[in-house]
Amino acid sequence: MRILFLSDNFPPEVNAPASRTHEHCRAWVAAGNSVTVITCAPNFPRGEVFSGYRNRLWSREELDGIRVVRVWSYITANEGQLRRTLDYVSFMVSATIAALFLPRPDVIVATSPQFFTACAGFLTSRLKRAPYVFELRDLWPESIKAVGAIRGTRLLRALERLELFLYRKAARVVAVTHSFRNNLVRRGIDPGRIDVVTNGVDLSRFSPRPRDAALVAQLQLQGKFVAGYVGTLGMAHGLETILEAAARVRQWPDGERYRFVLLGEGARKQELVRRAADSRLDNVLFLDSVPKSEVARYWSLLDVSIIHLRRDPLFETVIPSKLFECMAMGIPILHGVAGESADIVNRHGVGLVFEPGNADQLAVGLRRLATDAALLVSMRAACVRSAPEYDRRHLADRMLESLRAVSRARVVQEKSTG
């Protein structure tokens, strides 16, 4: 089967969309399929083109058997409404044009979170006479409404109409959570055309390992109980809560024992760094994003991982992909996200759930895991035991079956009409 995948994030970028797309496409190639990805020059999240790349009209490369076509886009940092919109729209236009010069695929996949990529998928499906699948990773524009990035009611309504149009025109929607599926069904999308393929983890890359001694020495973490956040430091994540918890921990009699590590980039990073400095939080370390191949080394530093999103009903539908990396690494989780992802944490016994935005509960959970050795050990074991349920290879196979069903339906339709 010939698969054309549209995504504005792809390795060497290290965010969740890039990782999921790469790992799925790699598995599909291994299963004997031809896969082409249209993407842009790697630049997320700083809006700076990675070393070794240029923002050209068109360039080709190959990664793990995947044919990668990179197109020009307006490049900006992951902040600022107007500039990010220009980024999204420019990729939509460039990707659609680039697809015209590629062989006709059997199926087209377009991934969110921002759905201008799905617009490109729809346009390409019409131009290439091939069905498209909408991979739903985020309820956009609802998510930008939740963080206050867009306030105009008319604009939001127009975007929501476009969103529903794209769902209806897709041959199939592949949602990453059951909550997303339920949301679409409530809004009138045929449940028979919606599949759920959750996020997962590449178990060949992430597994329990001892602390990286060189990093421990470099970051002066000897003898410390380390709680860490790894990922985007964005508007949706509410990471001020971690700083508030760090301030409380600093007042404990044994507060010097604890360290908080925040690794990543994002629209809120500089403000968080400033707030930590103003509050003299010398127990908080901010680290720059690292290549995907290095991420596991930094995970190994953590005794516990912190996952957090702002309090909002929308985020109760989200399952942060880092949850599964933590499980694979055997790192218990302090989980500040309500809803479906909290159910996973509780069901598998891999961490403690605290109320989003509640720094006191976060601090209490941290102390409990730091002082109850038996609980910490049992949660580590539960993480490792549960992680194979979210093996990315199996999840890629499930999504491939959805794509095959779409391709078969197209063949049947063409035979019946031709």
DRENZALO-140440 format. One line per 5 residues: number of its first residue (from 1); their letters; for each residue x, y, z of N, C-alpha, C. Coordinates in pm, whole numbers. Example, Ala and Ser with C-alpha at 12.3 -4.5 7.8 and 13.67 -1.06 7.14 Angstrom:
// DRENZALO-140440
1 = AS = 1319 -569 780 1230 -450 780 1320 -330 780 ~ 1285 -225 708 1367 -106 714 1290 3 787
This chain:
// DRENZALO-140440
1 = MRILF = 85 -119 0 0 0 0 89 124 0 ~ 47 225 -75 120 352 -82 52 453 12 ~ 125 496 113 72 586 215 141 721 203 ~ 64 828 195 117 964 199 75 1026 331 ~ 171 1072 410 145 1123 544 186 1270 549
6 = LSDNF = 94 1356 593 121 1499 606 133 1535 753 ~ 246 1592 791 269 1632 930 370 1745 932 ~ 338 1854 1003 437 1963 1009 541 1940 1117 ~ 535 1828 1188 641 1790 1282 693 1653 1247 ~ 826 1640 1243 890 1513 1211 1034 1519 1259
11 = PPEVN = 1095 1403 1295 1234 1405 1339 1324 1476 1237 ~ 1426 1544 1287 1483 1535 1422 1410 1613 1531 ~ 1294 1671 1504 1214 1728 1613 1175 1616 1709 ~ 1152 1652 1836 1136 1548 1939 1002 1558 2011 ~ 908 1637 1958 780 1646 2026 693 1525 1996
16 = APASR = 578 1518 2062 493 1399 2051 445 1371 1909 ~ 399 1472 1832 356 1441 1694 468 1385 1609 ~ 589 1441 1623 702 1392 1545 735 1247 1578 ~ 734 1215 1708 768 1078 1749 663 979 1703 ~ 535 1011 1723 429 918 1683 432 894 1533
21 = THEHC = 444 1001 1455 446 987 1310 563 901 1264 ~ 681 930 1317 799 854 1276 787 707 1312 ~ 746 679 1436 741 541 1481 634 461 1409 ~ 519 523 1380 417 454 1303 464 428 1160 ~ 517 532 1096 560 517 957 673 415 944
26 = RAWVA = 762 412 1040 871 314 1038 816 173 1045 ~ 715 152 1130 654 20 1141 581 -18 1013 ~ 517 79 948 444 51 824 540 14 711 ~ 655 78 707 758 42 608 806 -100 634 ~ 830 -132 761 876 -267 796 774 -373 758
31 = AGNSV = 646 -334 751 540 -427 712 524 -437 561 ~ 611 -369 487 610 -382 342 537 -273 266 ~ 503 -164 334 432 -55 268 528 54 222 ~ 485 131 123 561 247 75 506 371 144 ~ 591 442 217 546 555 297 626 681 259
36 = TVITC = 553 788 229 612 919 204 553 1018 302 ~ 639 1095 366 596 1198 460 628 1335 400 ~ 528 1422 395 551 1563 360 555 1642 490 ~ 664 1712 513 681 1789 635 758 1916 599 ~ 804 1990 699 879 2112 673 1017 2100 736
41 = APNFP = 1098 2204 723 1230 2203 785 1214 2195 936 ~ 1289 2109 1003 1272 2095 1149 1308 2225 1219 ~ 1216 2273 1306 1239 2401 1373 1168 2413 1507 ~ 1085 2313 1543 1004 2324 1665 1089 2294 1789 ~ 1071 2368 1900 973 2475 1922 1030 2616 1913
46 = RGEVF = 1161 2628 1892 1221 2762 1898 1198 2845 1772 ~ 1154 2780 1664 1141 2853 1540 1274 2882 1475 ~ 1371 2794 1500 1503 2806 1440 1532 2676 1366 ~ 1568 2687 1237 1594 2568 1157 1713 2492 1216 ~ 1695 2361 1233 1800 2278 1291 1925 2279 1204
51 = SGYRN = 2039 2260 1269 2166 2253 1199 2163 2141 1094 ~ 2215 2171 975 2219 2074 867 2099 2081 774 ~ 2001 2167 806 1881 2180 723 1866 2325 677 ~ 1792 2343 567 1757 2476 518 1608 2479 485 ~ 1550 2595 498 1408 2612 469 1389 2633 318
56 = RLWSR = 1395 2523 245 1389 2529 99 1248 2503 49 ~ 1227 2536 -80 1098 2505 -141 1072 2356 -142 ~ 1179 2276 -161 1162 2131 -176 1295 2063 -149 ~ 1296 1962 -67 1415 1879 -49 1370 1739 -12 ~ 1454 1641 -39 1421 1501 -11 1528 1439 77
61 = EELDG = 1486 1342 156 1579 1259 231 1509 1127 261 ~ 1580 1034 321 1519 907 360 1558 878 504 ~ 1461 832 582 1484 799 722 1415 668 752 ~ 1491 566 787 1435 435 823 1341 382 714 ~ 1378 403 589 1297 355 477 1181 445 441
66 = IRVVR = 1160 553 517 1052 649 490 1106 757 396 ~ 1034 782 286 1071 893 197 1017 1021 257 ~ 1105 1115 284 1068 1241 349 1084 1355 250 ~ 977 1428 227 979 1547 143 959 1667 235 ~ 1055 1758 236 1045 1879 318 1015 1999 228
71 = VWSYI = 918 2079 270 874 2193 191 893 2322 270 ~ 887 2432 199 902 2563 263 781 2595 348 ~ 806 2660 462 698 2715 543 749 2840 612 ~ 655 2922 657 691 3039 736 729 2990 875 ~ 852 3015 915 903 2957 1039 904 3061 1150
76 = TANEG = 848 3021 1263 843 3108 1379 846 3023 1504 ~ 877 3086 1617 874 3015 1745 731 2978 1778 ~ 716 2881 1870 583 2831 1908 515 2929 2005 ~ 495 3051 1957 430 3155 2036 383 3265 1943 ~ 279 3336 1983 227 3444 1899 122 3395 1801
81 = QLRRT = -2 3443 1815 -113 3391 1736 -96 3413 1587 ~ -63 3535 1544 -55 3566 1402 56 3488 1334 ~ 172 3487 1395 287 3420 1332 266 3269 1324 ~ 209 3212 1429 184 3068 1424 79 3034 1318 ~ -20 3122 1301 -120 3098 1196 -54 3103 1058
86 = LDYVS = 37 3198 1038 110 3204 911 192 3076 889 ~ 250 3027 996 325 2900 990 233 2789 942 ~ 118 2773 1007 25 2665 975 -26 2675 831 ~ -67 2796 792 -126 2813 659 -22 2794 550 ~ 99 2843 574 203 2828 472 237 2681 450
91 = FMVSA = 239 2602 559 265 2458 540 150 2392 465 ~ 27 2432 495 -89 2376 425 -75 2397 274 ~ -40 2518 235 -27 2549 92 89 2473 30 ~ 205 2477 94 324 2412 39 306 2261 30 ~ 245 2201 134 225 2056 134 130 2014 23
96 = TIAAL = 24 2092 3 -73 2059 -103 -8 2065 -240 ~ 72 2169 -262 141 2182 -392 240 2068 -411 ~ 316 2037 -306 417 1931 -317 353 1797 -351 ~ 236 1771 -295 169 1643 -321 135 1623 -468 ~ 117 1733 -541 85 1723 -683 196 1655 -762
101 = FLPRP = 318 1665 -712 434 1612 -785 475 1474 -736 ~ 394 1413 -653 422 1279 -601 325 1179 -662 ~ 363 1051 -668 273 949 -722 142 944 -643 ~ 38 898 -708 -91 888 -642 -85 783 -531 ~ -121 820 -409 -119 723 -299 -249 644 -293
106 = DVIVA = -246 536 -216 -370 462 -189 -450 529 -78 ~ -380 595 13 -447 663 124 -358 777 171 ~ -422 885 215 -354 1002 267 -388 1016 414 ~ -287 1042 497 -309 1066 640 -264 1209 671 ~ -348 1283 739 -314 1418 783 -335 1426 933
111 = TSPQF = -234 1474 1005 -240 1472 1151 -257 1610 1209 ~ -332 1619 1318 -341 1744 1393 -222 1745 1493 ~ -207 1843 1589 -317 1916 1648 -375 2028 1564 ~ -296 2116 1505 -361 2221 1427 -415 2161 1298 ~ -538 2198 1261 -605 2125 1154 -585 2185 1015
116 = FTACA = -497 2286 1002 -464 2331 867 -390 2220 791 ~ -321 2133 865 -262 2016 800 -371 1924 748 ~ -481 1910 824 -594 1831 776 -659 1896 654 ~ -659 2030 649 -707 2099 527 -624 2056 407 ~ -491 2049 427 -404 2003 318 -437 1859 281
121 = GFLTS = -468 1776 381 -507 1638 352 -633 1630 269 ~ -733 1711 305 -857 1713 228 -834 1761 85 ~ -761 1872 68 -734 1924 -66 -656 1824 -149 ~ -556 1761 -88 -475 1662 -159 -559 1542 -200 ~ -653 1502 -114 -737 1388 -148 -823 1416 -271
126 = RLKRA = -865 1541 -285 -943 1576 -404 -855 1584 -528 ~ -737 1640 -512 -647 1655 -626 -590 1521 -673 ~ -565 1430 -580 -503 1302 -614 -606 1190 -627 ~ -733 1221 -601 -841 1122 -608 -810 1000 -520 ~ -777 1032 -395 -745 928 -296 -810 967 -164
131 = PYVFE = -856 871 -84 -920 902 44 -820 955 145 ~ -870 1038 236 -780 1085 342 -835 1047 479 ~ -741 1024 571 -770 989 709 -724 1104 798 ~ -811 1147 887 -780 1254 981 -731 1190 1110 ~ -602 1206 1141 -550 1158 1269 -570 1269 1372
136 = LRDLW = -658 1245 1466 -700 1347 1562 -619 1335 1690 ~ -522 1424 1705 -437 1424 1823 -476 1531 1924 ~ -561 1625 1883 -603 1732 1972 -733 1792 1919 ~ -821 1831 2010 -946 1893 1969 -921 2041 1943 ~ -874 2069 1825 -841 2204 1783 -955 2254 1696
141 = PESIK = -1016 2369 1717 -965 2484 1794 -1005 2488 1941 ~ -1073 2386 1992 -1117 2390 2131 -999 2407 2226 ~ -885 2349 2191 -768 2358 2279 -711 2499 2284 ~ -713 2571 2170 -661 2708 2174 -758 2800 2245 ~ -886 2767 2241 -985 2841 2319 -958 2821 2469
146 = AVGAI = -923 2697 2507 -903 2665 2649 -787 2742 2710 ~ -683 2771 2630 -567 2845 2684 -578 2994 2656 ~ -690 3038 2596 -711 3180 2573 -633 3238 2458 ~ -584 3153 2366 -505 3205 2254 -593 3277 2152 ~ -721 3240 2143 -817 3309 2056 -942 3338 2138
151 = RGTRL = -990 3462 2131 -1106 3501 2210 -1225 3542 2123 ~ -1204 3570 1996 -1312 3615 1910 -1414 3505 1885 ~ -1539 3529 1925 -1643 3426 1912 -1668 3390 1766 ~ -1675 3489 1680 -1702 3463 1539 -1592 3377 1476 ~ -1469 3411 1507 -1357 3334 1452 -1362 3191 1501
156 = LRALE = -1387 3172 1629 -1393 3037 1684 -1505 2956 1620 ~ -1620 3019 1599 -1730 2947 1535 -1695 2907 1393 ~ -1626 2996 1322 -1585 2963 1185 -1487 2846 1184 ~ -1393 2847 1279 -1296 2739 1286 -1365 2607 1325 ~ -1462 2614 1413 -1534 2492 1452 -1615 2435 1336
161 = RLELF = -1671 2522 1251 -1742 2473 1133 -1645 2405 1037 ~ -1526 2465 1022 -1424 2402 938 -1381 2268 996 ~ -1364 2264 1128 -1326 2140 1196 -1425 2028 1165 ~ -1554 2055 1182 -1657 1953 1158 -1661 1913 1010 ~ -1640 2008 921 -1635 1978 778 -1524 1877 749
166 = LYRKA = -1407 1899 810 -1293 1810 784 -1318 1670 841 ~ -1384 1660 956 -1418 1529 1010 -1513 1455 914 ~ -1614 1527 865 -1715 1463 781 -1658 1420 646 ~ -1561 1494 595 -1505 1461 465 -1397 1353 472 ~ -1349 1324 592 -1248 1220 607 -1310 1082 587
171 = ARVVA = -1238 994 518 -1285 856 504 -1289 787 638 ~ -1199 829 727 -1195 775 863 -1124 875 953 ~ -1162 879 1079 -1093 959 1179 -1027 862 1276 ~ -897 878 1299 -826 798 1399 -795 890 1516 ~ -865 872 1627 -849 955 1746 -752 889 1843
176 = VTHSF = -679 971 1920 -581 915 2012 -639 888 2150 ~ -766 929 2175 -830 896 2303 -976 860 2277 ~ -1031 782 2368 -1174 750 2361 -1258 874 2388 ~ -1206 966 2468 -1278 1089 2496 -1295 1172 2369 ~ -1192 1176 2285 -1204 1247 2158 -1313 1183 2072
181 = RNNLV = -1313 1050 2069 -1416 980 1991 -1555 1017 2041 ~ -1573 1015 2172 -1703 1047 2228 -1744 1190 2196 ~ -1648 1282 2196 -1675 1421 2161 -1729 1433 2019 ~ -1665 1362 1926 -1707 1368 1786 -1845 1306 1766 ~ -1870 1195 1835 -2000 1129 1822 -2111 1221 1872
186 = RRGID = -2086 1289 1985 -2186 1383 2037 -2214 1495 1938 ~ -2116 1526 1854 -2131 1637 1760 -2176 1589 1621 ~ -2218 1464 1613 -2282 1417 1492 -2196 1342 1394 ~ -2072 1310 1430 -1984 1233 1340 -2017 1085 1356 ~ -2027 1015 1244 -2063 873 1241 -1963 792 1323
191 = PGRID = -2007 727 1431 -1912 649 1513 -1848 534 1438 ~ -1914 485 1331 -1855 377 1253 -1732 417 1174 ~ -1708 549 1163 -1591 597 1090 -1482 649 1184 ~ -1495 620 1314 -1396 668 1410 -1328 550 1478 ~ -1199 541 1465 -1119 440 1536 -1036 510 1643
196 = VVTNG = -1000 437 1746 -915 490 1853 -783 415 1855 ~ -674 487 1836 -539 430 1848 -463 524 1941 ~ -446 485 2065 -385 573 2165 -238 597 2133 ~ -182 694 2202 -38 711 2198 28 593 2270 ~ 156 581 2248 228 469 2309 375 501 2322
201 = VDLSR = 456 398 2327 598 417 2351 678 315 2271 ~ 794 358 2225 888 271 2155 970 197 2261 ~ 934 72 2288 1000 -3 2394 1145 -39 2362 ~ 1183 -27 2236 1324 -51 2202 1412 67 2244 ~ 1351 182 2268 1425 302 2304 1413 336 2453
206 = FSPRP = 1297 305 2511 1272 343 2649 1253 219 2735 ~ 1338 205 2834 1332 92 2928 1407 134 3054 ~ 1386 64 3166 1453 103 3290 1604 102 3274 ~ 1669 198 3334 1815 205 3330 1864 277 3455 ~ 1988 251 3495 2043 321 3611 2062 469 3579
211 = RDAAL = 2071 549 3683 2097 691 3663 2224 713 3582 ~ 2218 808 3491 2336 842 3411 2435 917 3501 ~ 2547 852 3534 2641 907 3632 2699 1040 3586 ~ 2728 1052 3457 2787 1175 3406 2690 1292 3422 ~ 2562 1268 3392 2464 1375 3407 2440 1409 3553
216 = VAQLQ = 2438 1308 3638 2421 1333 3782 2531 1426 3832 ~ 2655 1397 3792 2767 1481 3836 2759 1621 3775 ~ 2726 1627 3647 2718 1756 3577 2613 1847 3638 ~ 2499 1789 3679 2388 1869 3731 2385 1872 3883 ~ 2486 1812 3947 2500 1812 4093 2375 1756 4162
221 = LQGKF = 2337 1636 4117 2218 1571 4171 2252 1454 4263 ~ 2380 1443 4304 2418 1334 4393 2338 1342 4523 ~ 2276 1228 4558 2204 1221 4684 2071 1293 4686 ~ 2023 1340 4571 1898 1415 4566 1782 1326 4521 ~ 1664 1356 4571 1541 1294 4521 1487 1388 4414
226 = VAGYV = 1483 1338 4290 1460 1425 4174 1321 1402 4116 ~ 1245 1510 4107 1116 1510 4038 1133 1592 3911 ~ 1084 1541 3799 1110 1610 3674 992 1618 3581 ~ 994 1722 3500 898 1740 3392 978 1743 3263 ~ 941 1659 3165 1008 1653 3036 905 1678 2927
231 = GTLGM = 924 1782 2848 828 1810 2742 816 1958 2714 ~ 708 1995 2647 685 2134 2610 645 2218 2731 ~ 707 2334 2742 675 2428 2849 582 2534 2790 ~ 457 2493 2770 364 2576 2694 251 2634 2777 ~ 159 2700 2707 48 2768 2773 -48 2670 2838
236 = AHGLE = -61 2551 2781 -159 2455 2831 -111 2381 2955 ~ 17 2390 2988 73 2297 3085 69 2347 3230 ~ 47 2476 3250 31 2526 3386 147 2493 3478 ~ 269 2512 3430 385 2466 3507 421 2559 3622 ~ 348 2669 3636 364 2750 3756 335 2667 3881
241 = TILEA = 249 2568 3866 216 2480 3980 340 2408 4031 ~ 429 2367 3940 553 2301 3984 640 2399 4061 ~ 648 2524 4014 728 2623 4087 670 2650 4225 ~ 538 2655 4235 474 2676 4365 504 2559 4459 ~ 501 2438 4406 534 2322 4488 681 2326 4531
246 = AARVR = 769 2367 4440 912 2377 4473 934 2477 4586 ~ 857 2586 4586 870 2685 4694 828 2626 4828 ~ 724 2544 4828 679 2480 4952 783 2379 5001 ~ 836 2300 4909 934 2198 4946 1059 2261 5006 ~ 1095 2378 4956 1213 2448 5006 1203 2479 5156
251 = QWPDG = 1080 2488 5206 1059 2521 5347 1063 2399 5438 ~ 1066 2279 5380 1068 2158 5463 1203 2145 5535 ~ 1203 2082 5652 1331 2062 5722 1433 1986 5637 ~ 1383 1892 5554 1475 1817 5467 1463 1864 5321 ~ 1421 1989 5303 1396 2041 5168 1516 2037 5076
256 = ERYRF = 1635 2042 5132 1756 2040 5050 1772 1907 4977 ~ 1700 1806 5023 1711 1673 4961 1650 1670 4822 ~ 1560 1763 4790 1477 1753 4670 1525 1847 4560 ~ 1510 1800 4435 1537 1884 4319 1426 1865 4217 ~ 1393 1973 4147 1297 1971 4037 1371 2003 3908
261 = VLLGE = 1352 1919 3807 1415 1939 3676 1307 1958 3572 ~ 1317 2066 3495 1224 2091 3384 1305 2096 3256 ~ 1281 1998 3169 1357 1988 3045 1265 2013 2926 ~ 1300 2110 2843 1220 2136 2723 1218 2283 2688 ~ 1143 2314 2584 1125 2451 2536 976 2479 2527
266 = GARKQ = 942 2603 2502 801 2637 2484 773 2783 2510 ~ 650 2822 2481 612 2963 2488 624 3021 2629 ~ 616 2938 2731 617 2987 2869 752 2973 2937 ~ 852 2923 2867 977 2891 2936 1043 3013 2998 ~ 1057 3120 2921 1129 3236 2974 1058 3296 3094
271 = ELVRR = 926 3297 3091 850 3348 3205 870 3258 3327 ~ 874 3128 3307 896 3036 3418 1036 3053 3476 ~ 1135 3067 3390 1273 3089 3436 1279 3218 3518 ~ 1213 3323 3471 1214 3451 3543 1147 3436 3680 ~ 1032 3368 3684 961 3351 3811 1044 3271 3911
276 = AADSR = 1111 3166 3862 1195 3086 3952 1310 3168 4007 ~ 1368 3253 3922 1478 3337 3968 1430 3441 4069 ~ 1314 3502 4041 1260 3603 4133 1228 3542 4269 ~ 1186 3415 4270 1152 3348 4395 1271 3277 4458 ~ 1387 3290 4395 1511 3228 4444 1494 3077 4464
281 = LDNVL = 1435 3013 4363 1414 2869 4370 1539 2797 4320 ~ 1636 2784 4408 1761 2718 4369 1746 2566 4364 ~ 1626 2515 4395 1600 2371 4384 1533 2335 4252 ~ 1526 2430 4158 1467 2407 4026 1574 2426 3919 ~ 1588 2325 3832 1683 2332 3721 1606 2333 3590
286 = FLDSV = 1637 2429 3503 1580 2433 3369 1686 2385 3270 ~ 1649 2286 3190 1742 2231 3091 1684 2248 2951 ~ 1772 2271 2855 1728 2285 2716 1688 2151 2659 ~ 1603 2156 2557 1562 2034 2487 1684 1961 2432 ~ 1674 1828 2426 1784 1745 2375 1731 1656 2263
291 = PKSEV = 1822 1603 2178 1777 1511 2073 1706 1389 2130 ~ 1619 1329 2050 1541 1214 2095 1632 1103 2147 ~ 1747 1087 2083 1838 981 2125 1895 1003 2265 ~ 1884 1126 2315 1938 1157 2447 1832 1161 2556 ~ 1705 1160 2518 1599 1182 2615 1600 1077 2727
296 = ARYWS = 1624 951 2692 1622 846 2793 1728 868 2901 ~ 1842 927 2864 1946 958 2963 1891 1054 3069 ~ 1815 1150 3025 1761 1249 3119 1644 1193 3198 ~ 1562 1108 3135 1459 1038 3212 1524 961 3328 ~ 1642 904 3304 1704 819 3407 1739 896 3533
301 = LLDVS = 1745 1028 3525 1777 1109 3642 1663 1114 3743 ~ 1541 1084 3697 1423 1112 3777 1385 997 3869 ~ 1355 1031 3993 1291 935 4083 1142 930 4057 ~ 1083 1045 4026 942 1053 3989 928 1155 3876 ~ 825 1134 3795 796 1226 3686 669 1304 3719
306 = IIHLR = 669 1432 3680 550 1515 3698 486 1538 3561 ~ 357 1507 3551 280 1536 3431 167 1630 3473 ~ 151 1740 3401 55 1840 3445 -4 1915 3327 ~ -133 1943 3334 -203 2033 3242 -293 2124 3323 ~ -321 2242 3270 -411 2334 3337 -547 2271 3362
311 = RDPLF = -614 2321 3464 -749 2273 3492 -844 2326 3385 ~ -900 2237 3308 -997 2272 3205 -1066 2143 3162 ~ -1198 2144 3142 -1267 2021 3101 -1209 1959 2974 ~ -1158 2043 2883 -1100 1990 2760 -985 1895 2790 ~ -899 1931 2885 -780 1851 2911 -811 1719 2981
316 = ETVIP = -935 1702 3026 -975 1573 3078 -988 1468 2967 ~ -988 1514 2841 -997 1423 2727 -860 1384 2673 ~ -755 1439 2729 -619 1424 2675 -543 1315 2749 ~ -459 1241 2676 -365 1148 2738 -224 1190 2697 ~ -149 1260 2783 -14 1302 2746 73 1183 2709
321 = SKLFE = 142 1194 2596 221 1080 2549 338 1048 2641 ~ 386 1147 2717 498 1121 2806 461 1021 2917 ~ 332 1004 2942 288 905 3041 344 767 3007 ~ 342 731 2880 384 597 2841 537 583 2842 ~ 608 693 2814 754 688 2826 795 668 2972
326 = CMAMG = 726 737 3062 754 718 3205 733 572 3246 ~ 622 514 3201 593 376 3237 702 284 3185 ~ 743 304 3060 847 217 3002 980 230 3075 ~ 1009 352 3126 1134 375 3198 1125 329 3344 ~ 1005 291 3389 989 249 3528 993 365 3625
331 = IPILH = 938 481 3582 941 602 3666 799 631 3716 ~ 773 621 3847 641 654 3899 603 799 3867 ~ 473 824 3860 422 951 3807 341 1025 3910 ~ 366 1154 3923 278 1246 3993 195 1313 3885 ~ 68 1277 3880 -14 1306 3761 -119 1413 3790
336 = GVAGE = -95 1533 3737 -186 1643 3756 -272 1668 3634 ~ -337 1564 3585 -429 1574 3472 -551 1489 3508 ~ -670 1548 3503 -791 1472 3534 -840 1398 3410 ~ -931 1304 3431 -998 1240 3318 -937 1109 3276 ~ -933 1086 3144 -896 956 3090 -754 914 3126
341 = SADIV = -660 1009 3125 -522 972 3157 -507 939 3306 ~ -581 1009 3392 -578 976 3535 -632 836 3559 ~ -732 796 3480 -785 660 3492 -677 556 3461 ~ -593 584 3362 -483 492 3327 -386 481 3444 ~ -348 595 3503 -255 595 3615 -311 513 3732
346 = NRHGV = -437 536 3763 -499 464 3876 -518 316 3845 ~ -561 285 3723 -588 145 3687 -463 60 3695 ~ -352 115 3650 -227 37 3650 -146 55 3778 ~ -183 150 3862 -108 172 3986 32 225 3963 ~ 48 315 3864 181 361 3826 215 499 3882
351 = GLVFE = 129 554 3965 158 686 4022 47 735 4111 ~ 60 860 4151 -39 928 4235 -100 1042 4156 ~ -231 1054 4162 -301 1161 4092 -326 1276 4187 ~ -297 1398 4142 -328 1516 4222 -412 1613 4139 ~ -480 1701 4205 -570 1796 4140 -490 1895 4055
356 = PGNAD = -525 1915 3928 -452 2013 3846 -449 2150 3912 ~ -331 2209 3914 -315 2341 3973 -298 2342 4123 ~ -301 2227 4190 -293 2220 4335 -149 2188 4377 ~ -73 2292 4407 68 2273 4443 83 2199 4575 ~ -10 2218 4668 -2 2148 4797 -14 1998 4776
361 = QLAVG = -109 1954 4694 -125 1811 4668 -2 1755 4596 ~ 54 1833 4506 176 1788 4438 289 1767 4538 ~ 307 1862 4628 413 1851 4727 389 1732 4820 ~ 264 1712 4861 232 1598 4949 261 1466 4878 ~ 223 1455 4751 251 1334 4675 399 1309 4661
366 = LRRLA = 475 1416 4640 621 1403 4629 679 1348 4759 ~ 636 1404 4872 689 1355 5000 651 1209 5023 ~ 529 1173 4986 486 1035 5008 574 938 4931 ~ 602 968 4805 685 877 4725 830 878 4771 ~ 876 992 4822 1014 1001 4867 1038 929 4998
371 = TDAAL = 934 914 5079 951 856 5213 896 716 5228 ~ 821 670 5129 764 535 5134 834 449 5029 ~ 943 388 5069 1026 312 4974 949 196 4913 ~ 866 129 4992 791 14 4940 693 59 4832 ~ 626 172 4853 532 223 4753 605 260 4625
376 = LVSMR = 721 324 4638 798 364 4520 840 242 4440 ~ 886 139 4508 929 16 4439 812 -52 4370 ~ 697 -56 4436 581 -123 4376 533 -48 4253 ~ 539 83 4256 497 162 4140 595 148 4025 ~ 722 139 4056 820 115 3950 791 -17 3880
381 = AACVR = 762 -120 3959 731 -251 3902 603 -245 3819 ~ 503 -172 3867 377 -159 3794 397 -89 3661 ~ 484 11 3659 515 82 3533 570 -16 3429 ~ 670 -91 3467 735 -183 3374 639 -293 3330 ~ 558 -340 3422 462 -446 3391 353 -398 3294
386 = SAPEY = 314 -272 3303 202 -221 3224 243 -164 3089 ~ 368 -123 3074 412 -54 2953 388 -132 2824 ~ 409 -266 2821 389 -338 2695 249 -325 2636 ~ 149 -292 2719 14 -272 2667 9 -154 2569 ~ 110 -65 2579 113 55 2495 232 55 2400
391 = DRRHL = 277 -65 2364 387 -80 2270 350 -17 2136 ~ 432 77 2092 402 151 1970 389 60 1848 ~ 462 -51 1843 454 -140 1727 314 -197 1711 ~ 254 -240 1823 120 -295 1816 17 -189 1778 ~ 36 -68 1831 -55 41 1800 -43 82 1654
396 = ADRML = 80 80 1601 99 109 1459 27 8 1372 ~ 29 -119 1413 -42 -224 1338 -193 -197 1338 ~ -245 -152 1451 -388 -123 1458 -425 -8 1366 ~ -341 95 1361 -372 205 1271 -357 164 1127 ~ -260 78 1099 -242 29 963 -366 -46 915
401 = ESLRA = -430 -121 1004 -554 -189 966 -663 -90 928 ~ -669 23 997 -765 127 960 -735 181 821 ~ -607 203 792 -570 254 660 -600 153 551 ~ -576 27 580 -605 -78 482 -755 -85 452 ~ -836 -70 556 -981 -73 536 -1025 42 446
406 = VSRAR = -966 159 466 -998 274 381 -955 249 237 ~ -836 192 221 -786 164 86 -873 60 15 ~ -912 -45 88 -998 -147 28 -1132 -89 -15 ~ -1188 -2 68 -1316 60 35 -1304 145 -91 ~ -1191 211 -107 -1172 292 -227 -1167 206 -352
411 = VVQEK = -1096 92 -342 -1088 0 -457 -1225 -51 -495 ~ -1304 -90 -397 -1439 -140 -422 -1523 -32 -489 ~ -1512 91 -440 -1590 200 -496 -1551 228 -641 ~ -1420 225 -669 -1374 254 -805 -1420 145 -901 ~ -1420 20 -855 -1465 -87 -942 -1614 -75 -971
416 = STG = -1691 -33 -869 -1835 -23 -887 -1875 93 -977 ~ -1788 196 -984 -1821 313 -1065 -1751 311 -1200 ~ -1651 222 -1215 -1575 225 -1340 -1592 103 -1423
